[in-house]
């Protein structure tokens, strides 16, 4: 498994997750990212016995892009606390069907996950199992019936971006679960974990890492998405 390393020190490992790879072991039996990274650390550093690598957040299996792992328990504990306090800034790029009415907006929904179906839906705030989900989006460009969005995630609910954008009538291109009425079989979801920005949990220096989506349909509608200048610009939006 080819896993680009975006940043690494004694406490952190930031990588670009490949698409269609589970983050951790699941019922599919496919090689997962966490196991692959542990094997890589064991090999590179010739570590005997088990290798510690803390999983502090997740990405849906079909989604690629930036992920951070903790190489020490101290870093894992502090990163988990930072995620709970919403002080880790995570931004995504998404290609959606249509163009939202507002160029920039905050979306607030209450989500409920059906674990049996592994599907999330927007429900009323008084639903007994509802969890508040908040994100901000900005429309960066529109072309040929699609729009490129920058998404700033404030909460980390399962399938959150996919459900919220579908709920407002703009499902993500290639989303087989929440945009099935517009998605063709075999299409890859156009959602990418573009950047992550936070204070180093031990050294306290700022860490900012970004990843660029692959150059294929529908990302290739916008040449700017695939260049470094755009990556640096979009992290400041």
N, C-alpha and C positions, 0 to 999 in steps of 0.2 A: 504494500500500500504506500503510495507516494503522498507524504504529509509534509507540506512546506512548513518550516519553523519560522515564525515571524519575530519572536523575541524569546530569549531564555537567559535566566540567571540561576542562582542557587535556590531561589524560592518560587519562581514562576516559569511556566512554559506556555507560550501563546502560539497557536498553530492555525493553519487554514484547513478547516474540516472539509474533506471531499464530499461531494454530493452522494446521496443514496447509501450512506454508511451510518449505521446506528452508533449513537454516542457511547452506549454501554451495552453489555450483553442482553440479548432479548430472545424471544422464542424462535426467531428465524435461524439461529445458529450461525449467522454470518459473522465474520471477523468484525469486531467493533473498534471504535477509535481509542477508547480507554485502554483496552488490552494491547492494541498495536503500539501505542505510545509507551506503555510500560515495558514491552518487549524491546523497543528501541532504546530506551534509557538503560535497561539492563545490559544491552549489547554495547552501546557506546561508552558507558562508564564502567563496564566489566563488574557490575554489582552482583555479589552473591545473594542468594535468597530472594525474598519478595521485594519489589520496588514500590515505594509509596508514591501515589499520584492522586491528588484530591480532585474530585469532580464537583464543581461549585455552581455550574449552570448547564443548560442543555440547548441543543438545537434539534428541530424535527429532522427525522432521517433524510428526507429529500433535499433539505436545505444545506448549502455550503457556506463557508466563510469563517470569520474570526471566532476562536474560542480560547478561553483562558483556563489553565489547569494549575493547581498548586502542587509544588514539589515538596513542601514541608507542611506539617500539621498546623504550625503557627500561621503560615500564609493562608491555608484553607479556612481556618477559623475566622480570620480577619476578613477575607474576601467574602465569605458567607454572610458575615455581619454587614459588610458594605452593600451587598445585594439586597439584604432585608431593608436597609435604610435608603435604598434607591440612590446611592451616590456613585454607582458605576454607570457611566453613560454608554449606552449601546445604540448604534445606529444601523439601520438596514436600508438596502435598496430593493424596490419592488416594481415590477411592471404589471400594471393592472389594466383590465378592460375598461374602455371609456375614459372620461375625464371628470373628476370630482367637481362639484359646483364651486367649492371654495379652494383657492390656490393653497392656502395654509389653514389648518384647523386642528383642534384637539378632539379626539374621539374618546368618549367615556361610555362603556357598556358594562353590563353585569353578565358574567359568563358561567355556564354550568357544563360540566363534563360528564357525558354518559360513558362510564368506564367499560361497559359491556360492548358498546359500539365503537369505542375510542374516537368519539366525535364530540365537539364542543358547540354549544349554541348560545346565542344571546337571549337572556331571560329578563323578567322584571326585577327591579331591585329588592323586592320583598320575597323573592324565591328563597326557600330555606337553605339552599346550597350555593347561592350565587356569590361570585367573587368579583370585586370591582377590577376592571381592566382599563388602563389609560395609556394612550399613545398620542403623539403629534405627528402629522405628516405635512410635507410640502411637495407640491407638484413642480418638478424640475423641468419637464418637457412633455409634449404630447405629439404623437405622430401615428398615422394610419390606424386610428381607432384605439390606440393604447397610450398610456401615460406612465412616465417614469417618476416614481415617488421616492423621496428620502423620508424614512420613518425613524422617529426617536421614541424608543420604548421606555415607558416609565414603570410599568409593572411587567412581570414575567409569567403570565398565565399560559397554560398549554394552548398551542395553536392560536395565540392571541391575535397576531397581526393578520393571519389568514381569515379568522372569523370576523374581526372588526371591519376589515375592508370589504369582505363579502356582504356583511350586514348593511353597509351603506350603498350597496349596489355596484361595487367595483371589485369583483373577485380577482385574485392574482392569476396572471397567465400561467397555465399549466397546472393549476391546483386541482388535482383529481378528487379531492374530498369536499372542498367548499366552493368549487366553481365548475362542478361536473357538467352543468348544462351548456357551458361554453368551451370546455376543454376536450381536446381530441385525445384518444388513447395514445399513450406513449410520450406525450409532451412532458417536458421537465419543468417543474415549478420555477418561476422567475422571482425568487426571493433569496436575498444574499445578505449574510451578516457582514456588513461593510466595515465597521470600525468599533473599537472599544477604547474608552478613555477613563482612567482612574488613577488614584494616588497609590504608589507602590505600598503594599500592606506592611512592609518592614522598613525599606529605605526611605519611604515618603516622597520620592521623586515622582513627577508625572510620567505616566506610561500611556502612550497613544499609538495604537497599531491599526492598520487598515488592510483590507484585502479587496482585490478587483474581481468582478464577476467574469466568467468565461466569455470568450468572443464567439458567441453563437446566438441563434434565434431564441428570444426576441431582443437580447441585449445589444445585438449588432445594429439595431435601429438607430442607436445613438453612439457614434464613434467616441464621444467624450467619455463614456462610461469606462472604456478600456484603457484610458491613459492615466499616468501618474498625477498629472496636474489636476484632473477631475477628482481623483481620490483625495488629494490634499484639500481641494476646495470644498468638497461635499462634507468633510468632517466638521467644517466650521459653520454649516447651515443650521 
